[in-house]
Every structure is written in C-alpha cells, then in structure tokens.
Amino acid sequence: MAIASGNTLLPSVIQRISQAVGPLGLITDARDMEPYVVDWRRIYRGNTPAVVRPANVREIAAVVKICAETRTPIVPQGGNTGMSGASVPRLDAGEIVISLARMNRIVDIDLLNNTMTAESGCVLAALQQAASDADRLFPLSLGGEGSCQIGGNLSTNAGGVNVLRYGNTRDLILGLEVVLPDGRIWNGLRGLRKDNTGYDLKHLFIGAEGTLGIISAAVLKLYPRPRSTATAWAAVPRPEAALQLLSLLKEHCGDRVTAFELISRNCLDLVLRHIPGTRDPFSSAHVWYVLAELSDSHEGDAVRKDLELALATAMERGLVSDAVIAGNQAQSQALWHMRESIPEAARAESGMVYRHDVAVPVSRVPAFIKETQAALEQRFPGVYIICFGHLGDGNLHYNAFIPGRNRDDAAARDARDVAQTVYDIVQRFEGSISAEHGIGLYKVAELKRYKDPLEIELMRTVKRALDPQGIMNPGKVL
Amino acid sequence: MAIASGNTLLPSVIQRISQAVGPLGLITDARDMEPYVVDWRRIYRGNTPAVVRPANVREIAAVVKICAETRTPIVPQGGNTGMSGASVPRLDAGEIVISLARMNRIVDIDLLNNTMTAESGCVLAALQQAASDADRLFPLSLGGEGSCQIGGNLSTNAGGVNVLRYGNTRDLILGLEVVLPDGRIWNGLRGLRKDNTGYDLKHLFIGAEGTLGIISAAVLKLYPRPRSTATAWAAVPRPEAALQLLSLLKEHCGDRVTAFELISRNCLDLVLRHIPGTRDPFSSAHVWYVLAELSDSHEGDAVRKDLELALATAMERGLVSDAVIAGNQAQSQALWHMRESIPEAARAESGMVYRHDVAVPVSRVPAFIKETQAALEQRFPGVYIICFGHLGDGNLHYNAFIPGRNRDDAAARDARDVAQTVYDIVQRFEGSISAEHGIGLYKVAELKRYKDPLEIELMRTVKRALDPQGIMNPGKVL
C-alpha cells in the first residue's frame, strides 16, 4: 500500500507514541495494518500512518494526549465488525487507529451485584461464556459475537436478537471508563443500580461511535441464566397477524418472550437455496413466518406448554396457519440457523442487494411493509424484497434486489434512489433510518437529510464541547 | 410576602410573558404563589416575581424565548414533591417558576407498540391508572405518586419500589419533547425501541433537574399487567442473609422478583409506635426484615408457590428465621403500608432525624451497614439508626437520630458532620451519595466534595454548551 501525502505523521509523533506503548503496541508495516483499514463489509478502504495497540488505559491516555497536543486525528477500533464503516480510517486523512484488541481482561465478576467489569477489547462471545461459567447470563447476542468487542458494541449501542427482552447494549451497562479527547481518564466504572448525582455522562459515550472519546472498560449487568427455553417457527398469513401473536404472547407470558423475529418467504427461499443442510419446516409454502422464543429462569417444560397454548389460541383466531415447536436444543438451533443465515444467503445471491436497517413503532410495522413494498414495486418493476427482522423491536432489515442491476455495475452501487424511497416512508412513519447499525461513514449524508436539523445542531454542540479540536473519529456520524 | 429587591422583573418582561400565556397562565399574587416557592420538605423557601403556567409546549417555548432574550432565570416545576429542593426558586434571585401543572393530557396510548405519550404535567397516579385501564402497566411507583408529575419524575430520574424489576424512570422512556434554553422545541417524541442515528440526546435531559431545558412531553414504555402477585414479610438474621435470599429468589424466579426491601427492627418499632392500625406480623422481635414481592403475567397461584418454596429453602439454609405470605390483597397492602409508613413514622418521632439516600453495589450493602453503624456509634454515642431501603437496587435510606439534638436546635440542623461520616464510607464503597433523590440545592456542596472533579467539569462543559446564558434552574446541581 502506498502511503499517500495526507497520510504521514511527523516522525517525532510516531516516536513519542512508540515510547508510550512499546514495540508490542505499534504497527506501522502496511501489510500488517491491512486488517485495520478495511471495514467488515469491504465498502471502505482507508489508510493510516500507524495502528496503535495499547495494553492498558494509561497507555491509551498517553497516546491520546500526544494526539491532542499534535492535533493528530484518532479512529478507535474494536473488532472492526461494524456495518457502517465507523471503525476504519479514511483515505489520506492522517488518522491513526487505536485498536483495543489487547485490552481483553475481565477485571471482575460480582455475583451478588450481578455485574461483570471488563476491558473494551473483550470479545463478546468470551463475555457471554464467562457469564455462563458463573451461572449468569450476559444477554447481548448478535451475528458478529465471535469477533466483535464489547467496546465496539458500546460505541454503536449494538442491538441483536435479545433486545425485546433485555434492551440494547445501552440498557446493559452500569458504568464506563472513558479516555477523553484531551487524554484524561474519566473513571465512571461504577456498579450502581441507582445514582442520581448529576448528569448521566455514560449515555453520551454509548452509541457515539468513538466521536467523543474512547471507552476503555465497562461494568456490565448480568442476569439470571434461563433454565428453560422454547422455540417455535410459525407461519402467519400477514404481518398484522404476527403482531397480534406477539401481543398475545406478551400478555400471557410477559417477559418470557425473549425473541420475536419476522421472516418473509423470500428470505426462507434464499436460505433453502444457498445454505446447505437447511430445510423448510413445513410441507407447503407460506408468505410470512415468525421465529419466537420464550425463556424462563424456572426449569421444566412450562414455557413449552405456554408456547403451545399461545400458538393453539393463535390458530383458533386465524393468526397462525401452521407451527412447529423445537423438540430439543438441536432443533431450536436449526430454526435459529435459518434465521441467522439470511444475510449470508442474500450475499450468495447474484445481483445487487440494497440493505436497510430501519425501525418504526412496532404497531406500524405492517403498514410500513405494505407501503414500502408498493412504492418500491412501482419505482423498480420486478424488485425482489428480502424482509426480515426483530418485529418485537419494530426493527426490520428491509432489503431489495433490483433485477438488471449487479454488483459490478458502478451506477447500481449508488443506492441513493432505493434508500430514498425506503427512508422517505420511514420518516413518514416516525421511524429510524438506522435502528441498530449506526451512522459511521455509511449514512452521514442520509442523517443530514432525515434528522431534524435542530437535533443535528445539538449533536454538534455536544461534539464541540467535548472534542473542541475534533480529533475523535472525524467525519463519522456528523 | 415582601417582594425583595433582587426579586423583581421589568414590568415589560412580565407583560410579554402575560401576553404569551394569557390570564390563566400567570400568577403574580404573593399568596397564590406560596405553594410554588416552598419545597415539599419545607427546607427551602424562596420567592419569585411570577409563576407561569403554560397550557401547551408552544406557550412554554414563547416564555422561554422571552426569558432567554431578557436573561431571566427559570425554575421548571412539576408536582413540587422533590426531596432536594430542585423545583423551588431561590431567595431574591429573580427566578420565574414555570409550572407544568396545566399540561396534563395523555396524548396517545398505542397498545401494540406498548407506549403512552403524555404531557409533563400528568400526575404519576393518573398515568398508572390510564395504563391499567388499557390493561397495561406503567411500573413507576413511589411515595409521591398521588401528586408528583411525570416531568418531575423524568427530570429527577425517579426510582421507587419497582426499580429492581423495571429500572429507574430513565429506563421507562423512549422519547422526549424538550424546550431548550433558547426557546426552541426539540421534538424527540419517538416511540422507537431502537434508534442508532447519533447521540441519544434524551439521556442528557433525564435526571438533569431542569438545568438543561424543560421536558414538556414524553413517550413512556408500557408493560404487560401482572396477573398474579405474592408478597412476603420475612425475618432474616442479618443483611448478608437478606442478600442471599435475594440471590436465591432471582436464581429461581428471575424477573418475577419485583421488589425486595430491607427493613431494620428500629423501623418497625417506629411504625408500630406511630402509625395506627399497624401490627407486628410475628409474635417475637427480629433484628432485620425483608419485604419481597413476586409478580407474573400468568394468572394463578404459581408465584405464591414459588415464594413459599424459596422461603422454605431459605429457612433450611438458615437465611430466614420466620416468614409470612400475604393471603390476599388486603394483607399484602397491610405489609406494604408498614414499609411505606416508615418515613412518616420517623417524622412523628421527636428529635432530629438525619436522612441519607445512598447506594452502594448490592453485594456491599451488608458491609456498608456494619461499618457505617460502627462509625456513627463511635462518633455520636447513643445514635439510633433507621435503616431501610431497596436492597435489590443497593439503595438504602440510612437515617440517624442523635440523642440530645432536636429540630428546633439550630446547630443540630447543620447535618454536615453526620452526613460526612456516612458519605465518607459511601465513597469508600464506590457508592452514590444520592441514589434516587437527586442533588437540587440540598446536596450541591456534598456533590463538590464527593464527585470526581473531572466529572463535575464534564457536567459543567455540557451545561455551558446547552445553556450558555445559565438561565435554566441556576444554582441547582452544579
């Protein structure tokens, strides 16, 4: 990789950083830096004069202090699995990458306080495992859990499949430690369930995509481990019926409803076509499906019976046309595998897929689906909709193939016309153009278009106040 | 009341405000203003040139705009039931009061989205009732619910008895509408479960005690209504045992554990002495008690059986020495009445009571209780400790009577020596000196003493950025 003109640093800056972090903490070889400069979806390829890998918070602070003094811009990076390009440097912007990967210690597990204190570089799956080993649950669960890091989850306020029951990452946090843009360390690593001593600063840094500081550690909430689970795959005649099934389940089973995913037939077709070993749970095709899961801290088959009863009631009411309940964990995993393989199956399909990660109020999902499909079909005849997502959160992954366009076609890569059709409707439904994937570089232009200008101004005001030099992840979000 | 020199406004300002809100919206008569200038605990008595009662958000905005132009300071006020004096004007500071009381409309209930949109002046009990009428639960519940307003609950991030299960007020909110210090209206009234489009601004205003803007409306989360409840009053030998009982309950019953209150014998003695109609549930005295409640969206007696089983297990393990489970709702209410009467009983006791609303990590509550009692007994011989609170949240109301001091004794009213003894230990336990009551005027000095100076600086930075003129509730919190 050629180091371009804008991508150099004074040797003295690199030297100072090198002194701060030692030889293990600095990468400057272009080949070794490659994984740090390309985003997970391979949309963005930037470059950087150096990748810094601090071993502890003091090293981060020392590096940030040097950057603040020299006005060197910084891109904090976790597992680099984000969907919006927030974690990679831009091209020729002279941005150094600070990777949290070496900071992967679990500092403490407090069983009676139900908390786990962990450094930001901990891989999510390792935290899930540590919680499980301690007979607890850390409920954050998402596709990238094998490689994403908790610091990145925090910085993007990651969602996933358990939000319905446990909330987003923001809701799973009690305290944070943050290195501020001037290199000072804010120690907010408190494990308190209640603390009304002034502004709750942690919420500024959660979901800020690294633009306000570097989260170096967090106190995470733990939950009782579920001891029984029941998973169903149900065919529903239309999204309205799915919504009424959700309502029925919540009414009778309350928070036992852990996940509630909506899946269109098109998604299942893609999975059956491209993912080996999958099979249709039913003998005939249906237009819509729901994957629902209940879980409980009680042992036994009560949740399974609850689910059976709810599905039977739903069938009587015409809300469900067919249903299967997993008889064991392997069957449950097979059902989840189909749901989780949809993105991979969509990538395997030839052609250009336009992805949208949107949310609307749960009650408005059916109308949103109807209107958006009609609008896209009118504008792009033959469009093939891949609609699935977390219905319980009002969050749809609403994707579209458009015939005649393919990945190598430069014009087709400009997705603005498709996105605008979808987002205009999202806006009319008072929804979000980025439910869980954040803004990063990917949606900066859309944010300006769809966000209330006053809200953008407030965000800028906060950004200027906390990072007056603008060195923290510049160009992202705002 | 005499209008003091610092407490006047140019007649033209009053006139402009009067034009903005009409005759129903303005009070300037000293007698009529009385309820607005004295705080609930009657610690603070201020004065004001005018109490403004806008009828809608546009009127608030118009008034704030006039205040911003004329640098007139503003005190937003809800039900004026706060414990820390945040909602009353200071003496002779020329602060106008903006009361939200007339803005008490429930704008919308969306059953499928499980949300309720309400103006800030809605009384909490009215919101609970509206949710219940719609077969839903709005779980915020606290002593002042009959007169406090949701805007005040939001501004103080109120806690209460259901935090263990449902979180603080902050956790019950999806969206906000806020009038900013320059009079512009930020419409963040979104009913979305997921929205990662930039900084989550609502968390700035929640818990800010009116120092960053005026919350005018909110989208509240609704939950399935519990259909069965079981309440127990149990004697435990020591706080450690209470903590292990909580752990046992959570392990087996998960989120069915809705409340878990710790009560010392001294509290029960006060209640039995001062609250008519109360009686000791047990024939002999115990040093510590727990009031625990389970609830479930299922009907039937399963939660009661769960509770019985858990208590039986706890007895076998020596964690519980005696226990009674309420046989019906009246018995449950009688148990809760004892818990909720503790503050009133303490007020009825002659002498001076020093109150502390503190939190530490749940796991450290027993050690905190032990150390604090020892320290107070050493410093104030004969001290009588009234310790109760939300053990499940690590939140104690840790109060002390000191013999020989009484309310009319001016020196005794200076509680700094007592508070310092308690808060020094709170700090050592990495706790909070204000778990749910906020800072207001009451704890401004303590905040400076105990909060990390960097955190105070960050708070000031945010304050300056959003309210550069400093007109929003000056002197409170910071």
Interface residues (C-beta under 8 A of the other chain):
Chain A: D110 L111 L112 N113 N114 T115 D135 T156 N157 G159 V163 L164 G167 N168 R170 D171 L180 R184 W186 N187 G188 R190 G191 L192 R193 K194 D195 N196 T197 G198 Y199 D200 L201 H203 L204 I206 G207 A208 L212 Y223 P224 P226 L243 S247 K250 E251 H252 C253 G254 D255 R256 D296 S297 H298 D306 A359 V360 P361 V362 S363 R364 H390 G392 D393 G394 N395 E430 G431 S432 I433 S434 A435 E436 H437 G438 I439 K443 L447 Y450 K451 D452 L454 E455 I456 L458 M459 T461 V462 R464 A465 L466 V477 L478
Chain B: D110 L111 L112 N113 N114 T115 D135 T156 N157 G159 V163 L164 G167 N168 R170 D171 L180 R184 W186 N187 G188 R190 G191 L192 R193 K194 D195 N196 T197 G198 Y199 D200 L201 H203 L204 I206 G207 A208 L212 Y223 P224 P226 L243 S247 K250 E251 H252 C253 G254 D255 R256 D296 S297 H298 D306 A359 V360 P361 V362 S363 R364 H390 G392 D393 G394 N395 E430 G431 S432 I433 S434 A435 E436 H437 G438 I439 K443 L447 Y450 K451 D452 L454 E455 I456 L458 M459 T461 V462 R464 A465 L466 V477 L478
